Amino acid sequence: MPAAAAAAQTAPAGPAVALAGTGVLNDVVATSARNAWAVGHVGDLGKTTSLIMRWNGARWSRVHGLRPAAGWLDGVAATSARNAWAVG
């Protein structure tokens, strides 16, 4: 794969986001260079909550959403910055 193509497929790391406890990302989807979603969970044993992160082209930010019974999210699909679904 040409270097330019490989670079286009690499998501930028951006500034770090501080999370309480241990965080795990299970899935990431991007609809453009300015829109990506990542899901997983954060917390310690027995006290995990869902984790939803969004990339806006400049930085990652945490999105507070619903908390599934299992406490984590396994997958994400998106069609735009305003249209994303997560499963857990």
C-alpha positions as a LaTeX table, in Angstrom:
\begin{tabular}{lrrr}
\hline
Residue & $x$ (\AA) & $y$ (\AA) & $z$ (\AA) \\
\hline
Met1 & 0.00 & 0.00 & 0.00 \\
Pro2 & 1.41 & 3.44 & $-0.87$ \\
Ala3 & 2.44 & 5.57 & 2.11 \\
Ala4 & $-0.17$ & 8.22 & 1.32 \\
Ala5 & $-2.96$ & 5.62 & 1.36 \\
Ala6 & $-1.71$ & 4.14 & 4.62 \\
Ala7 & $-1.54$ & 7.59 & 6.21 \\
Ala8 & $-5.11$ & 8.34 & 5.11 \\
Gln9 & $-6.34$ & 5.21 & 6.94 \\
Thr10 & $-4.55$ & 5.99 & 10.20 \\
Ala11 & $-6.67$ & 7.74 & 12.81 \\
Pro12 & $-4.91$ & 10.60 & 14.58 \\
Ala13 & $-4.20$ & 10.02 & 18.25 \\
Gly14 & $-5.14$ & 13.52 & 19.37 \\
Pro15 & $-4.77$ & 14.76 & 22.93 \\
Ala16 & $-5.28$ & 12.20 & 25.69 \\
Val17 & $-8.59$ & 12.09 & 27.54 \\
Ala18 & $-8.44$ & 11.42 & 31.29 \\
Leu19 & $-10.68$ & 8.57 & 32.46 \\
Ala20 & $-11.35$ & 7.37 & 36.00 \\
Gly21 & $-10.33$ & 3.72 & 36.41 \\
Thr22 & $-9.33$ & 1.39 & 33.60 \\
Gly23 & $-10.74$ & 2.10 & 30.15 \\
Val24 & $-11.14$ & $-0.33$ & 27.23 \\
Leu25 & $-12.20$ & 0.49 & 23.67 \\
Asn26 & $-13.92$ & $-2.40$ & 21.87 \\
Asp27 & $-14.80$ & $-0.81$ & 18.52 \\
Val28 & $-14.15$ & 2.33 & 16.45 \\
Val29 & $-15.86$ & 3.61 & 13.31 \\
Ala30 & $-15.13$ & 6.73 & 11.24 \\
Thr31 & $-17.36$ & 8.37 & 8.65 \\
Ser32 & $-14.78$ & 11.03 & 7.73 \\
Ala33 & $-11.50$ & 12.56 & 8.87 \\
Arg34 & $-13.57$ & 14.84 & 11.14 \\
Asn35 & $-15.94$ & 12.27 & 12.62 \\
Ala36 & $-15.24$ & 9.04 & 14.46 \\
Trp37 & $-16.91$ & 7.14 & 17.28 \\
Ala38 & $-15.34$ & 4.67 & 19.72 \\
Val39 & $-17.12$ & 2.54 & 22.33 \\
Gly40 & $-16.15$ & 0.32 & 25.23 \\
His41 & $-16.21$ & 0.59 & 29.00 \\
Val42 & $-14.46$ & 2.29 & 31.90 \\
Gly43 & $-14.21$ & 1.45 & 35.59 \\
Asp44 & $-12.92$ & $-1.18$ & 37.95 \\
Leu45 & $-14.09$ & $-4.72$ & 38.72 \\
Gly46 & $-17.85$ & $-4.84$ & 39.14 \\
Lys47 & $-18.27$ & $-1.10$ & 38.63 \\
Thr48 & $-17.96$ & $-0.61$ & 34.88 \\
Thr49 & $-19.97$ & 1.89 & 32.88 \\
Ser50 & $-20.31$ & 2.37 & 29.15 \\
Leu51 & $-17.73$ & 4.49 & 27.36 \\
Ile52 & $-18.56$ & 6.50 & 24.23 \\
Met53 & $-15.88$ & 8.70 & 22.66 \\
Arg54 & $-16.18$ & 11.03 & 19.64 \\
Trp55 & $-13.44$ & 12.45 & 17.40 \\
Asn56 & $-14.35$ & 15.85 & 15.89 \\
Gly57 & $-11.29$ & 16.28 & 13.69 \\
Ala58 & $-9.24$ & 17.97 & 16.40 \\
Arg59 & $-9.74$ & 16.04 & 19.65 \\
Trp60 & $-11.45$ & 13.10 & 21.33 \\
Ser61 & $-14.20$ & 13.85 & 23.86 \\
Arg62 & $-16.31$ & 11.63 & 26.06 \\
Val63 & $-20.01$ & 11.43 & 25.22 \\
His64 & $-22.26$ & 10.53 & 28.13 \\
Gly65 & $-24.99$ & 8.17 & 27.02 \\
Leu66 & $-27.08$ & 5.36 & 28.32 \\
Arg67 & $-25.62$ & 2.71 & 30.62 \\
Pro68 & $-26.44$ & $-0.80$ & 29.42 \\
Ala69 & $-27.11$ & $-3.48$ & 32.05 \\
Ala70 & $-23.81$ & $-5.25$ & 31.31 \\
Gly71 & $-21.89$ & $-2.00$ & 31.81 \\
Trp72 & $-20.03$ & $-1.94$ & 28.49 \\
Leu73 & $-20.49$ & $-1.48$ & 24.74 \\
Asp74 & $-19.09$ & $-3.92$ & 22.18 \\
Gly75 & $-19.76$ & $-2.35$ & 18.78 \\
Val76 & $-20.57$ & 0.88 & 17.00 \\
Ala77 & $-21.91$ & 1.82 & 13.53 \\
Ala78 & $-22.33$ & 5.35 & 12.16 \\
Thr79 & $-23.46$ & 7.09 & 9.00 \\
Ser80 & $-22.66$ & 10.66 & 10.07 \\
Ala81 & $-21.66$ & 12.86 & 13.02 \\
Arg82 & $-25.29$ & 12.91 & 14.16 \\
Asn83 & $-26.24$ & 9.31 & 13.38 \\
Ala84 & $-24.48$ & 6.54 & 15.35 \\
Trp85 & $-25.60$ & 3.32 & 17.06 \\
Ala86 & $-23.86$ & 1.26 & 19.72 \\
Val87 & $-24.51$ & $-2.28$ & 20.95 \\
Gly88 & $-23.39$ & $-4.02$ & 24.09 \\
\hline
\end{tabular}
